[in-house]
Amino acid sequence: MPAKKPKGAAKGKKDQVQDETTETLYRQYRKNLQASGISMPRKLVEKFAELRDEKTPGDLTELGIFEEIGPEGIWAIAEPLRDLEYKHLKDLRLWGTGIQDDGLRSIAQYIKNSISLKTVEFVNCRIGQLGCEFLSQAFGPDSHNFIASLKLDYNNIGNEGIQNLAKGLSLNCNLTNLSLAFCEIEPEGARSILEIVINQKSALKDLNLEGNCLRNTGVITLFRSMSINKSIESINLTSNQFGEEENLLSAFRETVQSNSTLKSLNLMKNGFYEAGGQAILNILTETTYDGQPITFALTSLKLPETVPRDIAKAIETAFKENKKRKGKGKKKKGKGKKKGKGKKKK
């Protein structure tokens, strides 16, 4: 039940009164469940019992469902969230819920207009290309949200799904973390990832593409786009079936030498061996280019265990040397006294 107004509270001060939207949300949610003949997830039963405690009432700031509920199960709570324009929810996490594309359609409108949401996760929810179309609209230029993190791991998104998703994300300026791990994205889908990455207004910092199938051509496309991107700091390309091809290493060099923000790159569980490791070491130890000293933003590079240990150690040393060069550059830039310093005014 909602809390009563405290005795002696000044009239008109809304922050001293628990609003009724959480109680209304609960009642409408329960009504929808009963109409559909389905039960409330156990974790939510416990959550609402806690929030409706008369002594310590609260609002639903985190909605986490980690069991199969299907499209009807998410509709039951999505409808009141949307109709109430619920303004307390910050984190929406659905894992293994089986909501599918129809279920995502139910919640997409709330996501699009929510001013409170910061984190949205649909992990292993059987979402496909149509669901990505709904998400694209929720994150596109007509959206009103300020969501910073989107995770869609373990969904059958594929090339068409990422193409649909890119329509909205390529114009988004709020998202800082995007995870598309194990989403069956192939080389053809890399073009859509490129569209997201080269967004000039993008705030994206962390991009996780682990477990896809980008291969050499897809990763080359991604690396080439990084010469334009000005925000991404971390990329995870673990298990993407690519390796030490000459064109890929050339694209890697271009990324390292031209990008000023990328600090962490994970290439684990891909085809790099002694030759590829040595080529990467050569790139990282180049100290000049066209007579100009080279420093790079990259500070962490994870390579497969198939790269010999001595080369891996030498790469670690290259990062340390790069840090020293950057440090010297900063000192040199700030060296010298300012003009006029110490002169007395006439």
C-alpha positions as CSV (number, residue, x, y, z in Angstrom):
1,M,0.0,0.0,0.0
2,P,1.2,3.6,-0.7
3,A,2.6,5.5,2.3
4,K,0.4,8.1,4.0
5,K,1.5,11.7,4.2
6,P,3.7,12.2,7.3
7,K,2.1,14.2,10.1
8,G,3.1,17.9,10.1
9,A,4.3,17.7,6.5
10,A,3.9,21.0,4.6
11,K,1.1,21.1,2.0
12,G,2.1,21.1,-1.6
13,K,5.5,19.3,-1.0
14,K,5.2,16.3,-3.3
15,D,8.6,14.9,-2.4
16,Q,7.2,14.2,1.1
17,V,4.4,12.0,-0.2
18,Q,4.9,8.6,-1.9
19,D,3.1,8.8,-5.2
20,E,0.6,6.1,-6.1
21,T,1.9,5.0,-9.5
22,T,3.8,2.0,-8.1
23,E,0.6,0.7,-6.4
24,T,-1.4,1.4,-9.5
25,L,1.3,-0.4,-11.6
26,Y,1.1,-3.5,-9.3
27,R,-2.7,-3.7,-9.4
28,Q,-2.9,-3.3,-13.2
29,Y,-0.1,-5.8,-13.6
30,R,-1.9,-8.4,-11.4
31,K,-5.2,-7.8,-13.2
32,N,-3.5,-8.4,-16.6
33,L,-1.9,-11.6,-15.3
34,Q,-5.2,-12.9,-14.0
35,A,-6.9,-12.1,-17.4
36,S,-4.2,-14.0,-19.2
37,G,-4.3,-16.9,-16.8
38,I,-0.6,-16.7,-15.9
39,S,1.4,-16.3,-12.7
40,M,3.6,-13.5,-11.5
41,P,7.3,-14.4,-11.5
42,R,8.5,-15.4,-8.0
43,K,11.1,-12.7,-7.8
44,L,8.5,-10.0,-8.7
45,V,6.1,-11.3,-6.1
46,E,8.9,-10.8,-3.5
47,K,9.8,-7.4,-5.0
48,F,6.3,-6.0,-4.9
49,A,5.8,-7.3,-1.4
50,E,8.8,-5.3,-0.3
51,L,7.8,-2.2,-2.2
52,R,4.2,-2.2,-0.8
53,D,5.3,-2.5,2.8
54,E,3.4,0.2,4.7
55,K,6.4,1.0,6.9
56,T,9.0,1.3,4.1
57,P,7.2,1.8,0.8
58,G,9.2,2.2,-2.3
59,D,9.2,2.5,-6.1
60,L,10.1,-0.1,-8.8
61,T,13.6,1.1,-9.9
62,E,14.8,-2.3,-11.1
63,L,12.8,-4.8,-13.1
64,G,14.6,-8.1,-13.4
65,I,12.9,-11.2,-14.8
66,F,15.1,-14.3,-15.3
67,E,12.5,-17.0,-16.1
68,E,10.3,-17.9,-19.1
69,I,7.3,-15.6,-19.2
70,G,6.6,-15.4,-23.0
71,P,5.1,-12.5,-25.0
72,E,1.9,-12.4,-22.8
73,G,4.0,-12.2,-19.6
74,I,5.9,-9.1,-20.7
75,W,2.7,-7.5,-22.1
76,A,1.1,-7.8,-18.7
77,I,3.5,-5.4,-17.1
78,A,4.5,-3.4,-20.3
79,E,1.0,-2.1,-20.7
80,P,0.7,-0.3,-17.3
81,L,4.3,0.9,-17.5
82,R,3.4,2.6,-20.8
83,D,0.0,3.9,-19.7
84,L,1.2,5.3,-16.4
85,E,4.3,6.7,-18.1
86,Y,6.1,5.2,-15.1
87,K,9.0,7.4,-14.1
88,H,10.9,5.4,-11.5
89,L,12.3,2.5,-13.5
90,K,16.0,2.7,-14.1
91,D,17.1,-0.8,-15.0
92,L,15.2,-3.3,-17.2
93,R,16.8,-6.7,-17.3
94,L,15.1,-9.7,-19.0
95,W,17.2,-12.9,-19.3
96,G,15.9,-16.1,-20.8
97,T,12.3,-14.8,-20.8
98,G,11.3,-16.0,-24.2
99,I,9.4,-12.8,-24.9
100,Q,10.2,-13.0,-28.7
101,D,9.5,-10.2,-31.1
102,D,5.8,-9.9,-30.1
103,G,6.8,-9.3,-26.5
104,L,9.4,-6.8,-27.5
105,R,6.7,-4.9,-29.4
106,S,4.8,-4.6,-26.1
107,I,7.6,-3.0,-24.2
108,A,9.2,-0.9,-27.0
109,Q,6.8,2.1,-26.7
110,Y,7.6,2.4,-23.0
111,I,11.4,2.2,-23.7
112,K,11.1,4.9,-26.4
113,N,9.4,7.4,-24.1
114,S,10.9,6.6,-20.7
115,I,12.9,9.4,-19.1
116,S,14.2,7.3,-16.3
117,L,15.6,4.2,-17.9
118,K,19.4,3.9,-18.0
119,T,20.0,0.2,-18.6
120,V,18.1,-2.2,-21.0
121,E,19.0,-5.9,-21.3
122,F,17.2,-8.6,-23.4
123,V,19.5,-11.6,-23.1
124,N,18.6,-14.9,-24.7
125,C,15.0,-13.8,-25.2
126,R,14.5,-15.2,-28.7
127,I,14.5,-11.8,-30.3
128,G,14.9,-11.7,-34.1
129,Q,15.0,-9.2,-36.9
130,L,11.5,-7.9,-36.4
131,G,12.3,-7.2,-32.7
132,C,15.3,-5.2,-33.8
133,E,13.0,-3.1,-35.9
134,F,11.0,-2.2,-32.8
135,L,14.2,-1.5,-30.8
136,S,15.5,0.7,-33.6
137,Q,12.4,2.9,-33.2
138,A,12.9,2.9,-29.5
139,F,16.4,4.2,-29.8
140,G,16.0,6.4,-32.9
141,P,15.9,10.2,-33.3
142,D,12.2,10.3,-32.2
143,S,12.9,8.6,-28.9
144,H,12.8,10.6,-25.6
145,N,15.0,8.3,-23.5
146,F,18.5,8.7,-22.1
147,I,19.4,5.0,-22.0
148,A,23.2,4.5,-21.7
149,S,23.5,0.7,-21.9
150,L,21.8,-1.9,-24.3
151,K,22.6,-5.6,-24.1
152,L,21.2,-8.1,-26.6
153,D,23.4,-11.1,-26.1
154,Y,22.4,-14.6,-27.3
155,N,19.6,-13.6,-29.6
156,N,19.3,-14.6,-33.3
157,I,19.7,-11.1,-34.6
158,G,21.7,-11.9,-37.7
159,N,22.6,-9.6,-40.6
160,E,19.1,-8.4,-41.2
161,G,18.5,-7.8,-37.5
162,I,21.6,-5.6,-37.1
163,Q,20.6,-3.8,-40.3
164,N,17.3,-2.9,-38.7
165,L,18.9,-2.0,-35.4
166,A,21.4,0.3,-37.1
167,K,18.6,2.5,-38.5
168,G,18.1,3.8,-35.0
169,L,21.5,3.4,-33.3
170,S,23.3,5.2,-36.1
171,L,21.5,8.3,-35.0
172,N,21.6,7.8,-31.3
173,C,23.6,10.2,-29.1
174,N,23.1,8.7,-25.6
175,L,24.1,5.1,-25.7
176,T,27.6,4.4,-24.2
177,N,27.6,0.6,-23.9
178,L,26.4,-1.8,-26.6
179,S,26.7,-5.6,-26.3
180,L,25.8,-7.8,-29.3
181,A,27.6,-11.0,-28.2
182,F,26.7,-14.3,-29.8
183,C,24.0,-12.7,-32.1
184,E,25.0,-14.6,-35.3
185,I,26.2,-11.5,-37.1
186,E,28.2,-12.4,-40.2
187,P,30.6,-10.3,-42.5
188,E,27.7,-8.8,-44.3
189,G,26.4,-7.4,-41.1
190,A,29.7,-5.5,-40.5
191,R,28.4,-2.7,-42.8
192,S,25.6,-2.0,-40.4
193,I,28.0,-2.0,-37.4
194,L,30.0,0.5,-39.4
195,E,27.0,2.8,-39.6
196,I,26.6,2.7,-35.8
197,V,30.3,3.3,-35.3
198,I,30.8,6.3,-37.6
199,N,27.8,8.3,-36.1
200,Q,29.5,11.7,-35.5
201,K,27.2,12.4,-32.5
202,S,27.8,8.9,-31.0
203,A,28.7,8.7,-27.3
204,L,29.4,4.9,-27.6
205,K,32.4,3.8,-25.5
206,D,32.2,0.1,-25.1
207,L,31.3,-2.3,-28.0
208,N,31.0,-6.0,-27.4
209,L,30.9,-8.3,-30.5
210,E,32.1,-11.5,-28.9
211,G,31.0,-14.8,-30.4
212,N,29.9,-13.6,-33.8
213,C,31.2,-14.6,-37.3
214,L,32.6,-11.3,-38.7
215,R,35.7,-13.0,-40.1
216,N,38.5,-11.1,-41.8
217,T,36.3,-9.0,-44.1
218,G,33.9,-7.9,-41.4
219,V,36.7,-7.0,-38.9
220,I,38.5,-5.0,-41.6
221,T,35.3,-3.1,-42.2
222,L,35.1,-2.4,-38.4
223,F,38.7,-1.4,-38.2
224,R,38.5,1.0,-41.1
225,S,35.4,2.7,-39.5
226,M,37.5,3.4,-36.3
227,S,39.5,6.0,-38.2
228,I,36.3,8.1,-38.2
229,N,35.0,7.2,-34.7
230,K,35.8,9.6,-31.9
231,S,34.3,8.0,-28.8
232,I,34.8,4.2,-28.6
233,E,37.3,3.1,-25.9
234,S,36.9,-0.6,-25.8
235,I,36.1,-3.3,-28.4
236,N,35.7,-7.1,-27.7
237,L,36.2,-9.2,-30.8
238,T,36.7,-12.6,-29.1
239,S,35.8,-15.6,-31.2
240,N,35.0,-14.0,-34.5
241,Q,36.8,-16.4,-36.8
242,F,39.5,-14.0,-38.2
243,G,43.2,-14.0,-38.2
244,E,46.6,-12.7,-39.4
245,E,45.7,-11.8,-43.0
246,E,47.8,-9.0,-44.5
247,N,44.8,-6.7,-45.3
248,L,43.6,-7.2,-41.7
249,L,46.9,-6.3,-40.2
250,S,47.0,-3.2,-42.4
251,A,43.6,-2.2,-41.2
252,F,44.8,-2.8,-37.6
253,R,47.8,-0.5,-38.2
254,E,45.5,2.2,-39.5
255,T,43.2,1.9,-36.5
256,V,46.1,2.0,-34.0
257,Q,47.8,5.0,-35.7
258,S,44.8,7.1,-36.5
259,N,42.3,6.5,-33.7
260,S,42.8,8.7,-30.6
261,T,40.2,7.1,-28.2
262,L,40.5,3.3,-28.5
263,K,42.3,2.0,-25.4
264,S,41.3,-1.7,-25.1
265,L,41.0,-4.3,-27.9
266,N,40.3,-8.0,-27.3
267,L,41.3,-10.4,-30.1
268,M,41.2,-13.6,-28.0
269,K,40.2,-17.0,-29.6
270,N,41.0,-15.9,-33.1
271,G,43.7,-17.1,-35.6
272,F,46.9,-15.3,-34.5
273,Y,50.1,-17.2,-34.3
274,E,53.8,-16.3,-34.4
275,A,53.7,-14.4,-37.7
276,G,50.7,-12.4,-36.8
277,G,52.0,-11.7,-33.3
278,Q,55.3,-10.4,-34.8
279,A,53.5,-8.2,-37.3
280,I,51.5,-6.6,-34.5
281,L,54.7,-6.1,-32.4
282,N,56.3,-4.4,-35.4
283,I,53.3,-2.1,-35.7
284,L,53.4,-1.2,-32.0
285,T,57.1,-0.5,-32.0
286,E,57.2,1.9,-34.9
287,T,58.4,5.1,-33.4
288,T,58.2,7.4,-36.3
289,Y,56.1,7.9,-39.4
290,D,57.0,10.4,-42.1
291,G,59.5,11.9,-39.7
292,Q,56.9,12.4,-37.0
293,P,57.0,10.6,-33.6
294,I,54.2,8.0,-33.2
295,T,52.2,7.4,-30.1
296,F,48.9,5.6,-29.9
297,A,45.9,5.6,-27.5
298,L,45.7,1.7,-27.2
299,T,46.9,0.6,-23.8
300,S,45.5,-3.0,-23.7
301,L,45.6,-5.7,-26.4
302,K,44.5,-9.3,-25.6
303,L,45.8,-11.9,-28.1
304,P,45.2,-15.7,-28.3
305,E,47.5,-18.0,-26.4
306,T,48.8,-19.3,-29.8
307,V,51.0,-16.2,-30.0
308,P,54.4,-17.1,-28.5
309,R,55.0,-15.9,-25.0
310,D,58.2,-14.0,-25.9
311,I,56.3,-12.0,-28.5
312,A,53.4,-11.3,-26.0
313,K,56.0,-10.1,-23.5
314,A,57.6,-7.8,-26.1
315,I,54.1,-6.4,-26.9
316,E,53.6,-5.6,-23.2
317,T,57.0,-3.7,-23.3
318,A,55.9,-1.8,-26.4
319,F,52.9,-0.5,-24.5
320,K,55.1,0.6,-21.6
321,E,57.5,2.4,-24.0
322,N,54.5,4.1,-25.7
323,K,53.3,5.4,-22.3
324,K,56.8,6.9,-21.7
325,R,56.8,8.6,-25.1
326,K,53.4,10.1,-24.4
327,G,54.6,11.2,-21.0
328,K,57.6,13.0,-22.5
329,G,55.4,14.6,-25.1
330,K,53.2,16.1,-22.3
331,K,56.2,17.4,-20.4
332,K,57.6,19.0,-23.6
333,K,54.3,20.6,-24.4
334,G,54.1,22.2,-20.9
335,K,57.8,23.2,-20.7
336,G,58.9,26.8,-20.5
337,K,57.7,29.9,-18.7
338,K,54.8,31.9,-19.7
339,K,55.6,35.2,-21.4
340,G,55.5,38.2,-19.1
341,K,55.7,36.0,-16.0
342,G,57.4,37.9,-13.1
343,K,57.3,41.3,-14.8
344,K,56.1,44.1,-12.7
345,K,53.2,46.2,-13.9
346,K,54.1,49.7,-14.7
